[in-house]
Amino acid sequence: MHFIITDAGLARSRAINLSGTRLLAALLGLSLVLMLMAALLYHWVFLKGAREGWPVIGTLARPVVGDEVEQRDRFMRENLDAMARKVGEMQAKLMQLEALGERVSGLAGVNPQEIKAVPGRGGMLVSGRPLSLEQLQSTLAQLDQLSDQRKDLLMVMESRLFDQRVTKLMIPTQKPVHAGHVGSAFGWRIDPFTGRSALHTGLDFQADPGAAILAAAGGVVVAAETHFAYGQMVEVDHGNNLTTRYAHASRLLVKRGDLVKRGQQLAEVGSSGRSTGPHLHFEVMVQGVYQDPHKFLGGRNLQLAERVPAPAARPGR
């Protein structure tokens, strides 16, 4: 097929020769362009008429638009219902968390009434209705507020429990030697050197030379030195004006300024200083006043040497 294009102004013409294949391809391309333009025009006119309510187009578009709106509403309702179920599960978990917090509050010394943020709910389901988006958003906002309150209260309980834990670790309740009986208790006794009545300011633990001397609680070493009466001694500050002293050691394993934890070895049992034989002299002081270590260590965990055969060496101070 031949096409001749003539330009009258320029007085010239141009011939285009199309074979059958090229002609078919051109017709198909033109058809596709026309169909696309028609679809776009139809879509634009259809939607514009449906939105603005044109008499004829509005009537024709109403069923299609109605189906789209119905599908959209159904989709939103299904999502809202799913979210509502999740919110219900969150509320149930929050109430469980409240019950757990109420049980733990007693350990932390917090009034259980202070952590009651979610009232108990229950009963038989008689009828129900779906939640609206606004109601769901309001419920989520309340849950967010309650969760923040619960977080703050749990942080308070965590802080108090941590303080209690630290305080407990700083109280000298650990026996300062693994194996050893109390040879001389706290109080008045006959001094082994002078033969006169004198105040014994601690507990004497009978132990073999070289036995481990352990920290009765965590603290800071404030003294690790040789004393004319205590011999090689270690003194540990546990805070709150509470200190412990470990005397007559044969070898010190810590130095002043060291941080020690409960049960850590401080020294080895010996007989240095004013002593008549290998043993550990253990003291507890509160604000510089000697206390009976028996009250801290627990009497049921100690056994006086008088109840068992006494060793050959007689402990002194």
C-alpha positions in Angstrom: 0.0 0.0 0.0 1.3 3.4 -1.0 0.6 6.8 0.8 1.5 10.0 -1.0 1.8 13.1 1.2 1.8 16.5 -0.6 2.8 19.8 0.8 1.2 22.6 -1.2 3.3 25.4 0.4 6.6 23.7 -0.4 5.3 22.2 -3.7 6.7 18.8 -2.9 5.3 15.4 -2.0 6.5 12.3 -0.1 5.5 8.7 -0.8 5.3 6.1 2.0 5.2 2.5 1.1 3.7 0.1 3.6 3.8 -3.6 3.3 1.1 -5.9 4.6 3.0 -6.7 7.9 3.8 -3.0 8.5 0.2 -2.0 7.8 -1.1 -4.6 10.2 1.3 -3.5 13.0 0.3 0.1 12.4 -3.4 -0.6 12.6 -2.9 -2.7 15.8 -0.8 0.2 17.4 -3.5 2.7 16.5 -6.2 0.5 17.9 -4.4 0.1 21.2 -3.9 3.8 21.5 -7.5 4.5 20.8 -8.7 1.9 23.3 -6.4 3.3 26.0 -7.6 6.8 25.4 -11.2 5.6 25.4 -10.7 3.7 28.7 -9.1 6.7 30.4 -11.8 9.0 29.1 -14.5 6.6 30.3 -12.9 6.2 33.7 -12.6 9.9 34.2 -16.1 10.7 33.0 -17.6 7.8 35.0 -15.9 8.7 38.2 -16.6 12.4 37.8 -20.2 11.8 37.0 -20.6 9.4 40.0 -19.0 11.9 42.4 -21.0 14.9 41.2 -24.2 13.0 40.7 -24.8 13.5 37.0 -28.3 12.3 36.1 -27.6 9.4 33.9 -24.0 8.5 34.9 -24.8 8.8 38.6 -27.6 6.2 38.3 -25.4 3.8 36.3 -22.4 4.2 38.7 -24.4 3.9 41.9 -24.3 0.0 42.0 -20.6 -0.1 41.2 -19.7 2.6 43.7 -22.0 1.0 46.3 -20.2 -2.3 46.0 -16.9 -0.6 46.4 -18.1 1.3 49.5 -19.6 -1.9 50.9 -16.4 -3.8 50.3 -14.3 -1.0 51.9 -16.7 -0.9 54.9 -16.6 -4.7 55.3 -12.8 -4.6 55.2 -12.6 -1.8 57.8 -15.1 -3.6 60.0 -13.1 -6.9 59.9 -9.9 -5.0 60.7 -11.6 -3.1 63.6 -13.0 -6.4 65.0 -9.5 -7.9 64.8 -8.0 -4.9 66.6 -10.8 -5.0 69.2 -10.0 -8.6 70.0 -6.3 -7.7 70.3 -7.2 -4.8 72.7 -9.2 -7.3 74.8 -6.2 -9.6 75.0 -4.1 -6.6 76.0 -6.5 -5.7 78.8 -6.5 -9.2 80.1 -2.7 -9.3 80.1 -2.6 -5.9 81.8 -4.8 -7.3 84.6 -2.6 -10.4 84.9 0.4 -8.0 85.2 -1.5 -6.1 87.9 -2.1 -9.3 89.9 1.6 -10.2 89.6 2.6 -6.7 90.6 0.3 -6.9 93.6 2.0 -10.1 94.8 5.5 -8.6 94.2 4.6 -5.3 95.9 4.7 -7.0 99.3 8.3 -8.0 98.8 9.2 -4.5 97.7 7.4 -2.8 100.5 4.9 -1.0 98.2 1.3 -0.6 99.2 -0.7 -2.9 96.9 -3.4 -0.2 96.6 -0.9 2.0 94.9 -0.6 -0.3 91.9 -4.3 -1.0 91.3 -4.8 0.8 88.0 -7.1 -1.6 86.1 -10.3 -2.7 87.9 -11.4 -6.3 87.7 -14.0 -7.1 85.0 -16.1 -10.1 84.2 -19.6 -11.5 83.9 -21.7 -13.3 81.3 -21.9 -12.0 77.8 -25.5 -11.1 77.0 -25.1 -9.0 73.9 -22.4 -7.1 72.2 -21.9 -4.5 69.5 -19.0 -3.6 67.4 -16.6 -0.8 68.4 -16.3 2.3 66.4 -12.9 3.6 65.3 -13.2 6.5 67.8 -14.0 4.1 70.7 -11.1 1.8 69.7 -8.7 4.8 69.7 -10.0 5.9 73.1 -9.5 2.5 74.5 -6.0 2.3 73.1 -5.1 5.6 74.6 -6.3 4.4 78.0 -4.3 1.3 77.7 -1.2 3.3 76.8 -1.7 5.5 79.9 -2.2 2.5 82.2 0.8 0.7 80.8 2.9 3.9 81.5 1.6 3.9 85.1 2.4 0.2 85.5 5.9 0.7 84.1 6.6 3.5 86.6 5.3 1.4 89.5 7.3 -1.7 88.4 10.4 0.5 88.2 9.8 1.7 91.7 9.4 -1.9 92.9 12.5 -2.9 91.0 14.5 -0.1 92.6 13.3 -1.1 96.1 14.0 -4.8 95.6 17.5 -3.9 94.3 18.1 -1.7 97.4 16.9 -4.5 99.6 19.2 -6.9 97.8 22.2 -4.6 98.1 21.4 -4.0 101.8 21.2 -7.7 102.4 24.5 -8.3 100.8 26.0 -5.6 103.0 24.9 -7.3 106.3 27.6 -9.6 107.7 25.7 -12.9 107.8 28.3 -15.1 106.0 30.3 -17.2 108.4 33.9 -16.0 108.1 35.5 -19.5 108.0 34.1 -22.6 106.3 35.0 -25.0 109.1 35.6 -23.8 112.6 33.8 -23.7 116.0 33.5 -20.8 118.3 36.1 -21.2 121.0 35.4 -17.9 122.8 32.1 -16.0 122.6 31.4 -12.3 122.8 31.3 -10.8 126.3 33.2 -10.9 129.6 35.8 -13.7 130.1 39.1 -14.4 131.8 41.9 -12.9 129.7 44.3 -15.7 128.8 47.3 -13.4 129.3 46.5 -11.5 132.4 44.1 -13.9 134.1 41.7 -11.1 134.9 38.2 -10.4 133.7 38.1 -8.6 130.4 35.6 -7.8 127.6 36.1 -10.1 124.6 34.9 -7.9 121.7 34.3 -10.6 119.1 34.1 -14.3 118.3 37.1 -16.6 118.2 36.8 -19.2 115.4 39.1 -22.2 115.9 40.6 -23.2 112.5 43.7 -24.7 111.1 46.6 -22.5 110.1 46.2 -21.4 106.5 42.4 -21.8 106.4 40.6 -19.3 104.3 39.2 -16.2 106.1 36.1 -15.0 104.2 34.3 -11.7 104.0 31.1 -11.9 106.0 29.5 -9.4 103.6 30.3 -7.1 100.6 32.1 -3.9 101.2 35.3 -1.9 101.0 38.6 -2.8 102.7 39.5 0.2 104.9 42.4 -1.4 106.7 44.8 -4.3 105.8 47.7 -3.9 108.2 49.6 -5.3 111.2 48.4 -4.3 114.6 50.3 -4.9 117.9 47.2 -6.7 119.4 45.3 -7.9 116.4 48.3 -9.0 114.4 47.8 -9.1 110.7 44.2 -7.8 110.3 41.6 -6.8 107.7 38.8 -4.3 108.3 35.9 -4.0 105.9 33.4 -1.2 105.7 29.9 -2.4 104.7 28.2 1.1 104.7 25.6 2.5 107.1 28.4 2.7 109.8 28.8 -1.1 109.8 32.2 -2.6 109.8 33.8 -6.0 110.4 37.3 -7.0 111.5 39.3 -10.1 110.9 42.4 -10.5 113.1 45.4 -12.8 113.8 45.9 -13.8 110.2 49.0 -15.3 108.9 48.8 -13.7 105.4 46.7 -10.9 103.9 45.2 -11.3 100.4 43.6 -7.9 100.0 44.8 -4.3 100.4 43.2 -1.0 101.5 40.6 0.3 99.0 39.7 -3.1 97.5 36.1 -3.9 96.8 35.2 -7.3 98.2 32.0 -9.4 97.9 30.4 -11.8 100.3 32.4 -15.0 100.7 35.5 -13.6 99.1 38.8 -14.7 100.7 40.5 -11.9 102.6 43.3 -13.6 104.4 44.5 -16.9 105.9 44.1 -18.1 109.5 47.2 -17.6 111.7 48.3 -16.7 115.2 49.8 -13.2 114.8 49.5 -10.5 117.4 48.2 -11.1 120.9 47.2 -14.7 120.4 47.8 -18.1 122.0 47.1 -20.3 119.0 45.8 -20.3 115.4 42.3 -18.9 115.2 40.3 -16.1 113.7 39.1 -13.2 115.9 36.0 -11.8 114.2 34.4 -8.5 115.3 31.3 -6.5 114.2 31.0 -2.8 114.9 28.1 -0.4 114.4 29.1 3.3 114.6 32.3 2.2 116.3 30.5 0.2 119.0 31.3 -3.5 119.4 28.3 -5.8 118.7 27.8 -9.4 119.3 28.6 -11.1 115.9 26.4 -14.0 117.1 23.3 -11.8 116.4 24.4 -11.3 112.8 25.6 -14.7 111.9 22.7 -16.5 113.6 23.1 -18.6 116.7 21.8 -21.8 115.1 24.7 -21.8 112.6 27.4 -21.6 115.3 28.5 -24.1 117.8 30.5 -23.3 120.9 33.8 -25.2 121.4 32.6 -26.4 124.8 30.1 -28.7 123.1 32.9 -30.4 121.1 36.4 -31.7 122.1 38.7 -28.6 122.4 41.9 -28.6 120.4 45.3 -28.4 122.0 45.9 -24.8 121.2 44.0 -22.3 123.4 42.8 -19.3 121.5 43.3 -15.8 122.9 42.0 -12.5 121.8 
